């Protein structure tokens, strides 16, 4: 495995294509072998994983309460029931929430003082996949790499046949109604929503796209209660079709949608109901929009609702502007620093390497302190918690003895890296209880992932009446905050649309993908890793770039090459959520051509050396490319099994090996090269 450390988990928990354990291909294999050798997740593995996690947690004390929620990609309930059985077989009670957004799981876990939170979801991944996200009762954090490795070893040691025979000792308890009441109250609290009394939201027509996922019915109800007069929900079928022609995943890497992209048969968004509805409403109300009397806005989520993109119809250009995690985060940061300048001065603006480099520069100009981290909101959460502890150590209520002990322990951890929640617990224990109980100055303004995870401080009242702070990727909160922030902008209509579609001066972002690969072959100093590094360094020097490499302890296998002292960069990393690898290009607009050329040189190495010839979708891909190479084909004429066709076409387009013309699909120049090689 990568870096010599075996971990079953990716960036955030486990995710795989789902298969039932009784199919012939799984015969004679343990759930662990199916997961590792076939890259499938079965209902048996889900039960085993949940059981192992609770048992692993229970080394010091027995877990009694586990909060469980899920997205609706498993309408049969087979995988959900397996997780609940795994929990109950440990003796713990499963507090079930039903189909709920991911952020409600850690919220309800902390509110109930439960021992663990489990969300059954594969997030933005295609609907043929499922997985598990875990939450710790320690401030709602997600497991860190050492926690993942420890759980991996526990899972691999288990004998599933023994678990299968175990009796159900814990109970299944339905807490859905109570949890949804908490989520509604939490979402609508002005401190969390940022919606205050003077704000008039009745001029905004909202199109809500929950991606046939967890916010179906829930988001619309909250928006209506918040004061939006007209709220239209689309893609709201709880039939398992999560993320299909809906949600944030199809919007990634784009900054706008033009009317041509809705045309049939070649328009990429021709089957996206939310986008079609936004154009319909925008065009119908153009005069009112141009006068600033109303707005037409889309709130777009993913299946488990921890991500959010905003779409805004521009009547002057007849386009939909796409606001990703970068744009929404900067709008939120501008709102906080404008309305509460003293409170947020020098607070953190944390984003990941995927973000536009200019976003952090814009945050710094607002008086915030930008910090860069590896991909994954767990790293944003870690930086927040560390800064809170540092603030506590510097406070007047911290003794010199405790402060010195804290500094010593922190210095030790910086050498090894903070890779477990236990390490953070030790730091907190050194400082002890904070008698003042409050941090008046927030450590964080905004934490952001370009892909739509935005994190700002939230608060709720615990069962003991104490105010509790929580940080988590929360699509609905991010939507409410962005809508509040943009509603506070006092600008003429033309200036408003300019501001919203470009809240900061954007740089260049490009991403190249390769799917269906041997991910285990790309890790630090592997021969593929070295070959890609040499290719990029050679290409950079040829173009007279000043070059250096940068290491991220959180993601040691990522290849990150910094250009011109951080003004541009290229990084290559395995996805932690899907079976793919990406080359990511970041810099200024003037760097775009050079970076694209360099990326195109490197991507061919990954196509050549990483493709997994045994992968089912690799075989489908070659079959489809062979058909398209002989003649231009429409989707309906492409002879591929129906249930795989939608996903396959989307992923071939993301790889840039096919493109859609008015006549049908055809190979790109990269696609032709790939077929020849």
C-alpha positions in Angstrom: 0.0 0.0 0.0 1.1 3.6 -0.3 4.0 4.8 1.8 4.2 1.3 3.2 1.1 1.8 5.4 -2.0 -0.2 4.8 -5.3 1.7 4.9 -8.6 0.7 3.6 -9.9 4.3 3.8 -9.6 7.1 1.3 -9.8 10.9 2.0 -13.1 10.4 4.0 -13.9 6.9 5.0 -14.6 3.9 2.7 -16.3 4.0 -0.7 -16.6 1.4 -3.4 -18.9 0.0 -6.1 -21.5 -2.1 -4.4 -22.2 -5.8 -5.0 -24.2 -8.3 -3.0 -22.2 -11.0 -1.3 -24.2 -13.9 -2.9 -23.1 -13.2 -6.5 -20.8 -15.9 -8.1 -17.7 -13.6 -8.2 -17.7 -13.3 -4.4 -18.0 -17.1 -3.8 -15.2 -18.4 -1.6 -13.9 -14.9 -0.7 -14.2 -13.1 2.6 -15.7 -9.6 2.7 -12.2 -8.3 3.2 -10.9 -10.1 0.1 -13.8 -8.8 -2.0 -13.0 -5.3 -0.9 -9.3 -5.5 -1.5 -9.1 -7.8 -4.6 -12.3 -6.9 -6.4 -12.7 -3.3 -5.2 -16.3 -4.0 -4.3 -18.1 -3.2 -1.1 -20.7 -5.9 0.0 -23.3 -5.7 2.7 -21.2 -8.2 4.6 -18.2 -5.8 4.5 -20.5 -2.9 5.7 -21.6 -5.0 8.7 -18.0 -6.0 9.4 -16.7 -2.5 9.2 -19.3 -1.0 11.5 -18.9 -3.8 14.0 -15.1 -3.4 13.9 -15.2 0.4 14.4 -17.4 0.2 17.5 -15.3 -2.7 18.9 -12.2 -0.7 18.2 -13.6 2.3 20.0 -14.6 0.2 23.0 -11.1 -0.7 24.1 -11.3 1.8 27.0 -15.0 1.9 27.6 -18.0 0.2 26.1 -19.8 2.2 23.4 -23.5 2.6 24.3 -25.0 4.9 21.7 -24.2 5.2 18.0 -26.0 7.8 15.7 -26.7 6.4 12.2 -27.9 8.3 9.1 -27.9 7.5 5.4 -28.4 9.0 2.0 -31.1 7.4 -0.3 -28.8 5.5 -2.8 -29.8 2.2 -1.2 -33.6 2.0 -1.6 -33.6 -1.7 -0.8 -32.0 -1.0 2.6 -29.7 -4.0 2.4 -26.5 -2.0 3.1 -28.1 0.2 5.7 -29.5 -2.8 7.6 -26.1 -4.4 7.5 -24.5 -1.4 9.2 -27.2 -1.3 11.9 -26.7 -5.0 12.5 -23.0 -4.5 12.9 -23.6 -1.8 15.5 -26.2 -3.8 17.5 -24.0 -6.9 17.6 -21.4 -5.0 19.6 -24.1 -4.3 22.3 -24.5 -0.6 21.3 -27.9 1.0 20.5 -28.3 2.3 17.0 -30.0 5.7 17.1 -31.3 5.8 13.5 -32.1 9.1 11.7 -33.1 7.8 8.3 -32.4 9.7 5.1 -30.6 12.8 6.5 -27.8 15.2 5.4 -24.4 14.2 6.6 -23.8 17.3 8.9 -26.8 16.2 11.0 -25.0 13.1 12.1 -22.2 14.8 14.0 -24.6 17.5 15.2 -27.0 14.9 16.7 -24.2 12.8 18.0 -22.8 15.8 20.0 -26.3 16.9 21.1 -27.0 13.4 22.4 -23.5 12.9 23.8 -23.4 9.6 21.8 -20.2 7.6 21.4 -19.9 7.7 17.6 -21.6 8.9 14.4 -21.9 6.8 11.2 -23.1 8.1 7.9 -23.8 5.5 5.2 -23.1 7.3 1.9 -20.7 7.6 -1.0 -21.3 11.4 -1.1 -20.9 12.8 -4.6 -19.8 9.5 -6.2 -22.0 7.7 -8.8 -25.1 5.9 -7.5 -23.6 2.5 -8.1 -21.3 3.1 -5.1 -21.8 3.3 -1.3 -19.6 3.7 1.7 -19.3 4.9 5.3 -18.2 8.2 6.9 -17.2 8.2 10.6 -17.5 11.0 13.2 -15.8 11.1 16.6 -17.4 12.5 19.7 -14.2 14.6 20.1 -15.6 17.8 18.7 -17.3 15.9 15.8 -13.9 15.4 14.1 -13.3 12.7 11.5 -10.6 10.0 11.9 -7.0 10.9 11.1 -4.6 8.6 9.3 -3.4 6.7 12.3 -7.0 6.1 13.4 -7.8 4.8 9.9 -4.7 2.5 10.0 -5.6 1.1 13.4 -9.2 0.4 12.3 -7.9 -1.2 9.1 -5.8 -3.7 11.1 -8.8 -4.4 13.3 -11.0 -5.0 10.2 -8.5 -7.3 8.5 -8.1 -9.5 11.7 -11.8 -10.2 12.0 -13.5 -13.5 11.2 -16.7 -12.5 9.5 -18.3 -15.9 10.1 -18.2 -15.3 13.8 -19.7 -11.8 13.5 -22.4 -13.2 11.2 -23.5 -15.6 13.9 -23.4 -13.1 16.7 -26.7 -12.1 18.3 -28.2 -8.6 18.2 -27.6 -7.3 21.7 -28.2 -3.6 21.2 -31.5 -1.9 20.2 -32.6 0.0 17.1 -34.2 3.3 18.2 -35.8 5.8 15.8 -34.7 9.4 16.5 -35.6 10.9 13.1 -38.3 13.3 14.3 -36.1 14.7 17.1 -33.1 15.0 14.9 -34.9 16.8 12.1 -36.4 19.3 14.6 -32.8 19.9 15.9 -31.5 20.4 12.3 -34.3 22.8 11.4 -33.8 24.9 14.6 -30.0 24.8 14.2 -30.2 25.9 10.5 -32.6 28.8 11.1 -30.9 30.3 14.2 -29.7 33.7 12.9 -26.2 33.1 14.4 -25.9 30.1 12.1 -27.9 31.2 9.0 -26.7 34.8 9.1 -30.2 35.8 8.1 -31.2 38.8 10.3 -34.4 40.8 10.6 -33.8 43.6 8.0 -32.9 41.1 5.3 -35.6 40.7 2.6 -35.5 37.4 0.9 -38.9 37.5 -0.8 -37.3 38.8 -4.1 -35.3 35.6 -4.5 -36.7 32.7 -6.5 -34.9 29.6 -5.4 -34.5 26.4 -7.4 -33.3 23.7 -5.0 -31.5 20.6 -6.4 -30.9 18.0 -3.7 -29.5 15.6 -6.3 -32.3 13.0 -5.4 -30.4 12.9 -2.1 -30.5 13.6 1.6 -31.9 17.1 1.5 -34.9 16.1 -0.5 -37.9 17.8 1.2 -35.7 19.1 4.0 -33.9 22.0 2.3 -37.1 23.3 0.7 -38.9 23.4 4.1 -36.0 25.3 5.7 -35.7 27.8 2.9 -39.5 28.6 3.1 -39.2 29.0 6.9 -36.2 31.3 6.4 -38.3 33.7 4.3 -37.8 32.8 0.7 -41.1 33.4 -1.1 -40.8 31.1 -4.0 -38.9 27.8 -3.6 -39.0 25.2 -6.4 -37.5 21.7 -5.7 -36.4 19.4 -8.6 -34.5 16.1 -8.6 -36.4 15.0 -5.5 -37.0 11.3 -6.1 -35.9 9.0 -3.3 -35.4 6.1 -5.7 -31.7 5.7 -5.5 -30.8 7.9 -8.5 -28.6 10.2 -6.5 -26.3 12.5 -8.4 -27.8 11.5 -11.8 -28.0 14.5 -14.1 -28.1 16.6 -10.9 -25.9 17.8 -8.0 -22.5 19.5 -7.8 -20.3 16.8 -9.4 -21.2 17.8 -13.0 -20.5 21.4 -12.2 -16.9 21.0 -11.0 -14.3 22.8 -13.1 -16.8 25.1 -14.8 -17.4 28.8 -14.2 -20.6 29.2 -16.3 -23.4 27.5 -18.2 -24.4 28.8 -21.6 -27.7 28.2 -23.4 -25.9 26.0 -26.0 -25.1 23.5 -23.3 -28.9 22.8 -22.9 -29.4 22.0 -26.6 -30.0 18.5 -27.8 -28.4 16.2 -28.7 -24.9 17.7 -27.9 -25.6 19.9 -24.8 -23.9 18.5 -21.7 -26.7 19.8 -19.4 -29.6 18.9 -21.7 -31.0 16.5 -19.1 -30.3 18.6 -16.0 -33.7 19.7 -14.6 -32.4 22.3 -12.2 -30.4 24.1 -14.9 -33.2 24.0 -17.4 -35.6 25.4 -14.8 -33.2 28.3 -13.9 -32.9 29.4 -17.5 -36.7 29.2 -17.9 -37.3 31.3 -14.9 -34.5 33.7 -15.6 -35.6 34.4 -19.2 -39.2 34.7 -18.1 -38.3 37.4 -15.5 -35.5 39.2 -17.4 -37.0 42.7 -17.0 -37.4 42.4 -13.2 -33.9 40.8 -12.8 -32.3 43.6 -14.9 -33.9 46.2 -12.6 -32.8 44.4 -9.5 -36.3 43.7 -8.3 -35.7 39.9 -8.1 -33.1 37.2 -8.4 -33.2 33.6 -9.8 -30.8 31.4 -7.9 -30.0 27.7 -7.8 -28.8 25.9 -4.6 -27.1 22.7 -5.8 -26.1 19.9 -3.4 -24.6 16.5 -3.5 -26.3 13.2 -2.4 -25.3 13.5 1.3 -25.5 17.4 1.4 -22.2 18.3 2.8 -21.4 20.2 -0.5 -23.0 23.2 -2.1 -22.6 25.2 -5.3 -24.6 28.3 -6.2 -26.0 29.1 -9.6 -27.1 32.6 -10.4 -28.9 33.6 -13.6 -27.5 36.8 -15.2 -30.1 38.6 -17.3 -27.5 40.8 -19.0 -25.5 37.9 -20.5 -28.1 35.0 -20.5 -25.8 32.7 -18.6 -25.8 30.8 -15.3 -22.8 31.7 -13.2 -21.4 28.8 -11.3 -20.1 29.6 -7.8 -18.0 26.8 -6.5 -16.5 26.4 -3.0 -13.9 29.1 -3.8 -16.4 31.8 -4.8 -19.0 31.1 -2.1 -16.2 31.0 0.6 -14.9 34.4 -0.5 -18.4 35.9 -0.5 -18.9 34.5 3.0 -15.5 35.8 4.1 -16.3 39.3 2.7 -19.6 39.3 4.6 -17.9 38.4 7.9 -15.0 40.9 7.6 -17.3 43.7 6.4 -19.9 43.4 9.1 -17.7 42.2 11.9 -14.2 43.6 11.1 -12.8 43.5 14.7 -14.2 40.1 15.5 -12.6 38.4 12.4 -9.4 40.3 12.0 -6.5 37.7 11.7 -8.9 34.8 11.8 -8.1 31.8 9.6 -9.0 31.4 6.0 -8.2 27.7 5.3 -8.4 26.2 1.8 -6.9 23.1 0.2 -4.5 22.7 -2.7 -7.4 22.3 -5.1 -8.4 25.9 -4.6 -7.7 28.9 -6.9 -4.5 30.4 -5.6 -6.0 33.8 -5.9 -8.7 33.0 -3.4 -6.2 32.9 -0.5 -4.6 36.2 -1.7 -8.1 37.8 -1.7 -8.7 36.6 1.8 -5.4 38.0 3.0 -6.3 41.4 1.7 -9.4 41.3 3.9 -7.2 40.9 7.0 -7.6 37.1 7.3 -4.7 34.6 7.7 -4.7 32.2 4.8 -3.5 28.6 5.4 -3.1 25.9 2.8 -3.7 22.2 3.5 -4.1 18.9 1.7 -7.4 17.8 0.2 -10.0 16.7 2.8 -12.1 18.6 5.2 -10.6 16.6 8.1 -7.4 18.7 7.6 -9.4 21.9 7.8 -11.0 20.6 11.0 -7.6 19.7 12.4 -6.1 23.2 11.8 -9.2 24.8 13.5 -8.8 22.6 16.6 -5.1 23.3 16.8 -5.6 27.0 16.6 -8.3 26.9 19.3 -5.9 25.0 21.6 -3.1 27.5 20.9 -5.5 30.4 21.6 -6.4 28.7 24.9 -2.8 28.2 25.8 -2.1 31.9 25.3 -5.1 33.0 27.3 -4.9 34.6 30.7 -6.5 31.6 32.4 -3.8 29.2 31.4 -1.0 28.7 34.0 2.7 29.0 33.0 3.2 25.3 33.9 0.3 24.2 31.6 1.5 26.5 28.8 5.0 25.1 29.0 3.8 21.5 28.9 1.5 22.3 26.0 4.4 23.8 24.0 6.7 20.8 24.7 4.0 18.3 23.6 3.2 20.4 20.5 6.8 20.5 19.4 7.0 16.7 19.8 3.9 16.2 17.6 5.2 18.6 14.9 8.1 16.3 14.4 5.9 13.2 13.9 2.8 14.9 12.6 -0.6 14.9 14.3 -2.1 11.7 12.8 -4.6 10.6 15.5 -7.4 12.1 17.5 -5.8 10.8 20.7 -2.9 13.2 20.1 -5.3 16.1 20.1 -7.0 14.8 23.2 -3.7 14.8 25.0 -3.1 18.4 24.1 -6.6 19.3 25.4 -6.0 17.4 28.6 -2.8 19.3 29.3 -4.7 22.6 29.2 -7.6 21.3 31.2 -11.0 23.0 31.6 -11.4 26.6 30.4 -13.2 28.2 33.3 -14.1 31.3 31.3 -15.8 28.8 28.9 -15.7 31.1 25.9 -13.4 32.2 23.1 -14.7 35.6 22.3 -12.6 35.9 19.1 -13.3 33.1 16.6 -10.2 31.4 15.3 -11.9 30.7 11.9 -13.5 32.9 9.3 -14.0 30.3 6.6 -12.6 26.9 5.7 -13.1 25.9 2.1 -12.7 23.1 -0.4 -13.1 24.2 -4.0 -15.4 21.2 -4.5 -18.1 22.8 -2.3 -17.3 21.9 1.3 -17.4 25.2 3.2 -17.0 25.3 7.0 -17.8 28.2 9.3 -18.5 28.2 13.0 -21.9 27.0 14.1 -23.4 26.8 17.6 -26.2 24.8 19.2 -27.5 24.5 22.7 -26.7 21.1 24.3 -29.0 19.2 26.6 -27.3 20.7 29.6 -28.1 24.2 28.3 -24.4 25.0 27.4 -23.6 26.5 24.0 -21.6 24.1 21.9 -19.5 25.1 18.8 -19.4 22.7 15.9 -17.5 22.8 12.6 -18.5 20.6 9.7 -19.1 20.7 5.9 -22.7 21.7 5.8 -24.2 22.4 2.4 -27.4 23.9 3.7 -25.6 26.2 6.1 -23.3 27.3 3.3 -26.3 28.0 1.0 -28.0 30.1 3.7 -24.8 32.0 4.4 -24.0 32.7 0.8 -27.6 33.8 0.1 -27.4 36.1 3.2 -24.0 37.5 2.1 -25.1 38.2 -1.4 -28.4 39.7 -0.2 -26.5 42.2 1.9 -24.6 43.5 -1.2 -25.9 47.0 -2.0 -25.0 47.3 -5.7 -26.7 48.2 -9.0 -27.9 45.2 -10.9 -25.0 45.2 -13.4 -22.4 45.6 -10.7 -24.1 42.9 -8.6 -23.8 40.2 -11.3 -20.2 41.2 -11.9 -19.4 40.9 -8.2 -21.2 37.6 -7.7 -19.6 35.8 -10.7 -16.2 37.2 -9.8 -15.9 37.9 -6.1 -12.1 37.8 -6.5 -9.8 38.1 -9.5 -9.7 34.4 -10.6 -6.6 32.6 -11.7 -6.3 29.5 -13.8 -7.6 26.1 -12.7 -7.3 23.0 -14.8 -7.7 19.3 -13.9 -6.9 16.3 -15.9 -8.2 12.8 -14.9 -7.5 9.2 -15.5 -10.1 6.6 -14.3 -10.0 2.9 -13.7 -6.4 2.6 -12.5 -4.0 0.8 -10.2 -4.0 3.5 -7.5 -1.6 1.5 -5.4 1.2 2.0 -8.0 1.3 5.8 -7.4 2.9 6.7 -4.1 5.9 8.7 -3.0 9.1 7.6 -4.8 7.4 4.8 -6.7 8.7 4.5 -10.3 5.5 6.1 -11.8 5.7 8.9 -9.2 9.3 9.6 -10.1 8.6 9.4 -13.9 5.8 11.9 -13.6 7.9 14.2 -11.4 10.8 14.1 -13.9 8.5 14.9 -16.8 6.9 17.9 -15.0 10.3 19.2 -13.7 11.8 18.9 -17.2 8.8 20.6 -18.8 8.8 23.4 -16.2 12.5 24.2 -16.7 12.1 24.2 -20.4 9.5 27.0 -19.9 11.9 28.9 -17.6 9.9 28.3 -14.4 11.6 28.6 -11.0 10.8 25.1 -9.5 10.7 23.5 -6.1 8.8 20.6 -4.5 6.6 20.9 -1.5 5.7 18.1 1.0 2.4 17.9 2.7 2.6 15.6 5.8 -1.2 15.1 5.7 -0.9 13.6 2.2 2.7 12.4 1.7 2.0 10.5 -1.5 0.8 13.7 -3.3 3.4 15.0 -5.8 3.3 18.8 -5.4 5.6 21.0 -7.6 5.6 24.7 -6.8 6.4 27.1 -9.5 7.6 30.7 -9.2 7.7 30.5 -5.3 4.1 29.4 -5.0 2.5 31.7 -7.6 1.7 28.6 -9.7 1.8 24.9 -9.1 1.1 21.4 -10.4 0.1 18.6 -8.1 -0.7 14.9 -8.8 -2.7 12.8 -6.4 -4.8 9.7 -6.2 -8.4 10.5 -5.5 -9.5 9.4 -2.0 -13.1 9.0 -3.0 -13.1 7.4 -6.5 -10.9 5.1 -8.6 -9.1 7.9 -10.4 -6.0 10.1 -10.4 -5.7 13.7 -11.3 -3.1 16.2 -12.5 -4.1 19.6 -11.1 -2.9 22.8 -12.7 -3.1 26.1 -10.7 -1.7 29.5 -11.5 -2.5 32.9 -13.1 -4.4 33.3 -16.4 -1.0 34.0 -18.1 0.2 30.5 -17.0 -2.8 28.7 -18.5 -1.2 27.7 -21.8 2.1 26.6 -20.4 0.5 24.6 -17.5 -1.9 22.9 -19.9 1.0 21.8 -22.1 2.9 20.4 -19.1 -0.2 18.6 -17.8 -0.9 17.0 -21.2 2.7 15.7 -21.3 2.4 14.1 -17.8 -1.2 12.7 -18.2 0.0 10.4 -21.0 2.3 8.6 -18.5 -0.6 7.9 -16.2 -2.8 6.6 -19.1 0.1 4.4 -20.2 1.2 2.9 -16.9 -1.7 3.1 -14.4 -4.8 1.8 -16.3 -6.1 -1.4 -14.8 -6.8 -3.9 -17.6 -8.9 -6.1 -15.2 -11.3 -3.3 -14.2 -14.8 -3.8 -15.4 -15.2 -0.2 -16.5 -11.8 -0.2 -18.2 -13.1 -3.0 -20.5 -16.4 -1.1 -21.1 -14.3 2.0 -21.9 -12.2 0.2 -24.5 -15.4 -1.3 -26.0 -17.1 2.2 -26.2 -14.0 3.8 -27.7 -13.7 1.1 -30.3 -17.3 1.7 -31.4 -16.8 5.5 -31.5 -13.5 5.2 -33.4 -15.2 3.5 -36.3 -18.0 6.0 -36.6 -19.7 8.9 -34.7 -22.4 7.5 -32.4 -25.3 8.9 -30.4 -25.6 7.7 -26.9 -28.6 5.5 -27.7 -26.6 3.7 -30.4 -23.7 3.0 -28.1 -23.8 -0.7 -27.3 -23.0 -0.7 -23.6 -25.1 -2.2 -20.8 -27.7 0.4 -19.9 -27.1 0.7 -16.1 -23.4 1.5 -16.7 -23.7 3.8 -19.7 -24.5 7.1 -18.0 -21.5 6.7 -15.6 -19.1 5.5 -18.3 -20.0 8.4 -20.7 -19.6 11.0 -18.0 -16.2 9.6 -16.9 -14.9 9.3 -20.5 -15.8 13.0 -21.0 -14.1 14.0 -17.8 -10.9 12.2 -19.0 -11.1 14.2 -22.2 -11.0 11.2 -24.5 -14.4 11.7 -26.1 -16.5 14.8 -26.9 -20.0 15.3 -28.0 -20.7 17.0 -31.4 -24.1 17.6 -33.1 -23.6 14.3 -34.9 -22.8 12.3 -31.7 -19.7 11.2 -29.8 -16.3 11.3 -31.3 -12.7 10.8 -30.1 -10.6 13.7 -29.1 -7.0 14.0 -30.0 -6.1 12.5 -26.6 -8.7 9.7 -27.2 -7.1 8.9 -30.6 -3.6 8.8 -29.0 -4.9 6.6 -26.2 -6.4 4.1 -28.7 -3.2 4.0 -30.7 -1.1 3.4 -27.7 
